[in-house]
Amino acid sequence: MNEGLEEPRTEEAIPEFVPAPAAAEIEKRLPSGLAWLRLAYSIEFLLALIAILTLWSEVGGQGHLDLMPWYTKLACLVASAVCCVRFTAGLVEEQKAWNRRTKAWFAGILAMAAIIGGITYYYHLHEETDQPDSDDATSAVMLRRAFPSHDRFSR
């Protein structure tokens, strides 16, 4: 009758609390942190391309931008976007925000801005102007009537 009642066993060990691994150990185990970082840098690169082109168009003028060959715009845009992404990578991957890497890439961003400004200024100076003809260059056209005898003043 008393078969269903048993005394609890005291020989079993109670599981001990295992501390959570440190963040550095988790990052070593999971390489997905780098994958997300690379994805974020790729998205930042594409957004930087759009932002730089829009800023260049607004500040430098779309007319000057239309005069430039495509490969000049492409080279300037890609170089500027790479500088922006590497600047962000220097901010993220180092302990201090302003370190040697971030200062160098920020100098690259400023240098590319100066180069873009110089190219835009060059095309501003060498664009063709659409000025109307002056009075000296305008030729006068005189109409002559085919039948002067039918003119009312000829009688």
GUMI-877525 format. One record per residue (C-alpha): x, y negated, z negated; residue in three letters. Coordinates in steps of 0.25 Angstrom, whole numbers, padded with zeros to 4 digits, always signed. Layout:
N
XYZALA
...
REM end
This chain:
155
+0000+0000+0000MET
+0011-0010-0003ASN
+0018-0007+0010GLU
+0014-0021+0016GLY
+0021-0028+0005LEU
+0036-0029+0005GLU
+0045-0038-0002GLU
+0052-0048+0006PRO
+0066-0045+0010ARG
+0077-0054+0004THR
+0088-0048+0012GLU
+0085-0056+0024GLU
+0094-0069+0026ALA
+0087-0082+0028ILE
+0092-0088+0041PRO
+0101-0100+0038GLU
+0100-0114+0044PHE
+0108-0115+0056VAL
+0112-0129+0059PRO
+0110-0135+0073ALA
+0122-0135+0082PRO
+0128-0149+0084ALA
+0125-0157+0096ALA
+0139-0155+0102ALA
+0137-0140+0102GLU
+0123-0141+0109ILE
+0129-0149+0120GLU
+0140-0139+0122LYS
+0130-0128+0123ARG
+0120-0135+0132LEU
+0126-0141+0145PRO
+0113-0147+0148SER
+0117-0160+0142GLY
+0126-0162+0153LEU
+0116-0158+0163ALA
+0106-0169+0158TRP
+0117-0179+0157LEU
+0121-0176+0172ARG
+0106-0178+0176LEU
+0105-0191+0168ALA
+0118-0196+0175TYR
+0112-0192+0189SER
+0099-0199+0186ILE
+0107-0211+0181GLU
+0115-0211+0194PHE
+0102-0211+0203LEU
+0096-0222+0194LEU
+0109-0230+0195ALA
+0109-0230+0210LEU
+0095-0235+0211ILE
+0097-0246+0200ALA
+0110-0251+0207ILE
+0104-0251+0221LEU
+0092-0259+0215THR
+0101-0269+0208LEU
+0110-0271+0220TRP
+0098-0274+0228SER
+0092-0284+0219GLU
+0105-0291+0215VAL
+0112-0290+0228GLY
+0100-0292+0237GLY
+0094-0281+0246GLN
+0098-0289+0258GLY
+0113-0287+0255HIS
+0111-0273+0251LEU
+0105-0270+0265ASP
+0117-0276+0272LEU
+0126-0266+0266MET
+0129-0252+0271PRO
+0123-0240+0264TRP
+0137-0234+0260TYR
+0141-0247+0253THR
+0128-0247+0245LYS
+0129-0232+0242LEU
+0144-0233+0237ALA
+0141-0244+0228CYS
+0128-0238+0222LEU
+0134-0224+0220VAL
+0147-0230+0213ALA
+0139-0239+0204SER
+0129-0228+0200ALA
+0141-0219+0197VAL
+0147-0230+0188CYS
+0134-0231+0181CYS
+0133-0216+0178VAL
+0147-0215+0174ARG
+0145-0227+0164PHE
+0133-0220+0158THR
+0141-0207+0157ALA
+0152-0214+0150GLY
+0142-0220+0140LEU
+0136-0206+0137VAL
+0148-0197+0137GLU
+0157-0206+0128GLU
+0156-0209+0113GLN
+0157-0224+0115LYS
+0148-0232+0124ALA
+0159-0241+0130TRP
+0171-0232+0133ASN
+0181-0232+0144ARG
+0172-0224+0153ARG
+0160-0233+0151THR
+0169-0246+0153LYS
+0175-0240+0166ALA
+0161-0236+0172TRP
+0155-0250+0168PHE
+0167-0257+0175ALA
+0163-0248+0187GLY
+0149-0252+0186ILE
+0153-0267+0186LEU
+0163-0265+0197ALA
+0153-0258+0206MET
+0143-0270+0203ALA
+0154-0280+0208ALA
+0157-0271+0220ILE
+0142-0271+0223ILE
+0141-0286+0221GLY
+0153-0288+0230GLY
+0147-0280+0241ILE
+0134-0287+0240THR
+0141-0301+0241TYR
+0149-0296+0253TYR
+0136-0293+0261TYR
+0129-0306+0256HIS
+0141-0314+0262LEU
+0140-0306+0275HIS
+0126-0305+0278GLU
+0120-0310+0290GLU
+0111-0322+0288THR
+0098-0324+0295ASP
+0098-0339+0297GLN
+0088-0345+0307PRO
+0094-0352+0320ASP
+0098-0366+0318SER
+0093-0377+0328ASP
+0106-0378+0336ASP
+0105-0363+0340ALA
+0090-0364+0343THR
+0087-0365+0358SER
+0075-0372+0363ALA
+0066-0366+0372VAL
+0058-0374+0382MET
+0046-0369+0389LEU
+0044-0373+0403ARG
+0031-0372+0410ARG
+0030-0363+0422ALA
+0021-0373+0429PHE
+0024-0387+0426PRO
+0014-0392+0437SER
+0002-0387+0428HIS
+0006-0395+0417ASP
-0004-0406+0413ARG
+0007-0416+0411PHE
+0013-0414+0425SER
+0002-0422+0433ARG
REM end
